[in-house]
Amino acid sequence: MEIEFKLSCTPDTAQALGRHLTRLTGAAPHKLQLQNTYYDTPNQDLRAQGIALRIRKQGRLKLQTVKCAGIVSGGLSSRPEWETPYSGRFDFNAVDVAEVRDTLETLAHLPGYRATLDTDFSRHVWHWRPEADTDIEIVIDRGRIVAGAREEAICEIELELVSGEPARLLDLVALLGTVAPLFPAPLSKATRGSRLLSTPPPPAPVTASHAQHCHAAFNALAQACLDHISINLPANCTYFSDDNLHQVRVGLRHLRALLQMFRPLMRDGWPRKAIADGARHHMQALAHSRELHVLLHEVVTPAANTLEPRAEQALRKQLDAMHKRAFAAAETHLLTQTFSTWLLHTSLALYARPLRHKAGAQAWSPQAHALVSKRLTAYNKRLKRTQPRPTSLHALRKHGKHLRYQLAVSALHPAAGKALAQLQETLGGLNDLHVAGDIFGRLPATHADSIADIAKYHLPRHTKLQLRAADQLKQLRRTLHKLPAKSGKNRI
């Protein structure tokens, strides 16, 4: 069983970290050049079942490796692995899990395996032995993944526990995170290569409906939030885009909603407030870029044909320049030591028992009802006070973002979740127009005519959204009124 923590970094960081590791371990790195070829069926049956099959060339030595999907938590993974010499044909006798071995052997005959992607990278290896019973292998990989006509850079750090307690591995991760910006990297090289071969499907909705107790539910949901953030970071993307930036914000918002939901169960001393405050701070650092992107694509572009061409070009040029600066600032922020430290510490905090022992051991299903009922009650009170005015609707929208996620992950009250989602979409459209007005108000007066034309174009849409919001407010009130009253007591 392989237990490792995987991180990503920039090439400059890798060089600085390498020098630090030589000082830390007291030895120069052992250097290797590794070439891996991954195999799968034409339909990628192994990938679908979470199995990776590769042949590694290391000098004259060839090794066959089979890896299975296991427990992956942030950068830390624990998964089965079988490695044997490769003699020119696949041999799965060493795979001691019958189900995996049978799958590999069946697919080898029908439909058969073919090379799907290659990795070629240099590996620098150190060993950290702080105590007699602890040995952690630290590697820095630099190179590339090639899948068909596409390729992606590799710049990763892997820390594998050779012997000792997993806690020492986490201690080392925290130590290295103080040296340079390092980011959890949840995806294996094989998975990254597979994503180059075909566009990955949208992630399935994450719920904890099958969790047996609250500890498992919180850890699974929190880790899903952190993985969502990590996968979309500049350090983990070949081409960081506006959509990646948006998905980072989604992950941050979901994490805040989760912390709010589980707050009654959390133990004193766990850094809930620091994590939540950090998430809010980082969302704010990314907000302006997202607002300008929405303004350009959802507000200006639809109205472009109604503007005088030269005036439209001048307005778009200024907004494009503003967006470019804001996007660069957001990308830079996500590469800073401040952000990487927050993300790494949040990932490591999941191993420090976030919930009180008695609360975490409670069955998840009844506690999910109790937690969500509390959030629904608070939201319903606000809903009853809400008037169809911009400031009131904006405040309701912010609260609804958290509740929408909380209903989804608990898999409770689907009718209320659907009605809330519809209202949130409408309020989001109104908010986009409100934010657009704020940004336009800060532009030079030379754009006044173009802005007036854009406002005129969107006036019917704004009126329609207001009427729709009023109807959806009534519908959501009726839906929530039909929900059963909270029964039983929270026995935590």
Disulfide bonds with the S-S distance in Angstrom:
none
